[in-house]
Amino acid sequence: MRALAWPLSLLAFAGGFLLSLGSLDRALQLAPLTQRACTPGPLPERAELWTNGVVEIPLCRRARVGLVLEGTLAQGKGPNALVVEGSQVLWQGEVRGVVEVWVRTTGKGTLALAFTNDFYQPPEDRNLFLRALRVEP
């Protein structure tokens, strides 16, 4: 019986190893990125982005949305801001001073305000502020 244990354990190991190699190609396949469903929640009245980041606006319905943005300049440039819904860019631009931006949402994804070009070298500091948010039908 002892002489049979060694070949059987080797056979079980080889079978498990081959089975894992066979499933490896499926485990490493790239899956398409799915769009996350929008979950309604409280809307931010204001936000301060002192560094690169995102403010989620969980509106989740068709609407006309106005954002009052303010940017501080650094190295002669204002903050680069993006307003996106899911993976679709609704507005993109440089914010110099106070700017009012209006976009139309479809409700198919979470609305977000992104700040992408932070710069800090005292005394210069580039920041983005959401001063007000307006939602119209």
C-alpha positions as CSV (number, residue, x, y, z in Angstrom):
1,M,0.0,0.0,0.0
2,R,2.8,2.3,0.8
3,A,4.4,1.8,-2.6
4,L,1.2,2.8,-4.2
5,A,0.8,6.1,-2.2
6,W,3.8,7.8,-3.9
7,P,2.6,7.4,-7.5
8,L,-1.0,8.2,-6.6
9,S,0.0,11.5,-4.9
10,L,2.2,12.4,-7.9
11,L,-0.7,11.7,-10.2
12,A,-3.0,13.9,-8.2
13,F,-0.5,16.7,-8.1
14,A,0.0,16.5,-11.8
15,G,-3.7,16.5,-12.5
16,G,-4.3,19.5,-10.3
17,F,-1.4,21.4,-11.9
18,L,-2.7,20.7,-15.4
19,L,-6.2,21.7,-14.4
20,S,-5.0,25.0,-13.0
21,L,-2.9,25.7,-16.2
22,G,-6.0,25.0,-18.3
23,S,-8.1,27.6,-16.4
24,L,-5.3,30.3,-16.3
25,D,-6.2,31.7,-19.7
26,R,-9.8,32.4,-18.6
27,A,-8.6,33.9,-15.3
28,L,-6.4,36.4,-17.1
29,Q,-8.8,37.6,-19.8
30,L,-9.6,41.3,-19.8
31,A,-13.3,42.0,-19.0
32,P,-15.0,45.1,-20.4
33,L,-15.4,47.9,-17.8
34,T,-19.0,48.2,-16.8
35,Q,-20.5,51.5,-16.0
36,R,-21.4,51.8,-12.4
37,A,-25.1,52.6,-11.8
38,C,-25.9,55.9,-10.3
39,T,-27.2,55.8,-6.7
40,P,-29.2,59.0,-5.8
41,G,-27.9,60.8,-2.7
42,P,-27.6,64.3,-1.3
43,L,-26.2,66.9,-3.7
44,P,-23.2,68.9,-2.5
45,E,-23.8,72.6,-2.0
46,R,-20.2,73.5,-2.1
47,A,-16.8,71.7,-2.5
48,E,-13.1,72.6,-2.2
49,L,-10.6,70.7,-4.2
50,W,-7.1,71.6,-2.8
51,T,-5.5,68.8,-4.8
52,N,-6.4,66.7,-7.8
53,G,-9.6,64.9,-7.1
54,V,-13.3,64.4,-7.9
55,V,-16.6,65.6,-6.3
56,E,-19.5,63.2,-7.0
57,I,-22.9,64.7,-7.7
58,P,-25.4,61.8,-7.4
59,L,-28.2,63.4,-9.3
60,C,-29.3,60.3,-11.3
61,R,-31.9,62.0,-13.5
62,R,-32.3,64.1,-16.6
63,A,-31.7,67.7,-15.7
64,R,-30.0,71.0,-16.6
65,V,-27.2,71.5,-14.0
66,G,-25.4,74.7,-13.3
67,L,-22.1,74.8,-11.5
68,V,-20.5,78.0,-10.2
69,L,-16.8,77.3,-10.2
70,E,-13.9,79.4,-8.9
71,G,-10.2,78.8,-9.6
72,T,-7.0,80.2,-8.3
73,L,-4.1,80.7,-10.7
74,A,-0.6,79.3,-10.4
75,Q,2.1,79.7,-13.0
76,G,-0.3,81.8,-15.0
77,K,-2.8,78.9,-15.4
78,G,-6.1,78.2,-13.8
79,P,-7.4,74.8,-12.7
80,N,-8.4,72.4,-15.4
81,A,-11.9,71.2,-14.6
82,L,-14.0,68.4,-16.1
83,V,-17.7,67.8,-15.7
84,V,-18.5,64.1,-16.6
85,E,-21.4,61.8,-16.4
86,G,-20.3,58.2,-16.3
87,S,-17.6,58.0,-18.9
88,Q,-18.9,60.9,-21.0
89,V,-17.2,64.4,-20.7
90,L,-20.0,67.1,-20.7
91,W,-17.7,70.1,-20.2
92,Q,-13.9,70.7,-19.9
93,G,-12.0,73.9,-19.5
94,E,-9.7,76.1,-17.6
95,V,-11.3,78.0,-14.7
96,R,-9.9,81.6,-14.3
97,G,-11.7,83.5,-11.6
98,V,-15.5,82.7,-11.3
99,V,-17.1,80.8,-14.1
100,E,-20.7,79.5,-14.5
101,V,-21.0,76.2,-16.4
102,W,-24.3,74.6,-17.5
103,V,-24.6,71.0,-18.7
104,R,-27.5,68.6,-19.5
105,T,-27.5,65.3,-17.8
106,T,-29.1,62.0,-19.0
107,G,-29.3,60.3,-15.6
108,K,-27.4,57.3,-17.0
109,G,-24.3,57.7,-14.8
110,T,-23.0,59.6,-11.8
111,L,-22.3,63.2,-12.5
112,A,-18.8,64.3,-11.3
113,L,-16.6,67.4,-11.2
114,A,-12.9,66.6,-11.6
115,F,-9.8,68.7,-10.9
116,T,-6.8,67.4,-12.9
117,N,-3.8,69.9,-12.8
118,D,-3.0,70.8,-9.2
119,F,0.1,72.8,-8.6
120,Y,1.6,73.9,-5.3
121,Q,4.8,75.8,-4.9
122,P,4.5,78.5,-2.2
123,P,3.3,81.1,-2.6
124,E,1.5,79.8,-5.7
125,D,-1.3,77.3,-5.2
126,R,-3.8,76.2,-7.9
127,N,-7.1,75.1,-6.5
128,L,-10.7,74.6,-7.7
129,F,-13.8,75.5,-5.7
130,L,-17.5,74.6,-6.4
131,R,-19.3,77.7,-5.0
132,A,-22.8,76.7,-6.0
133,L,-24.9,74.0,-7.7
134,R,-28.2,74.6,-9.4
135,V,-30.5,71.9,-10.8
136,E,-33.3,72.7,-13.2
137,P,-35.7,70.2,-14.8
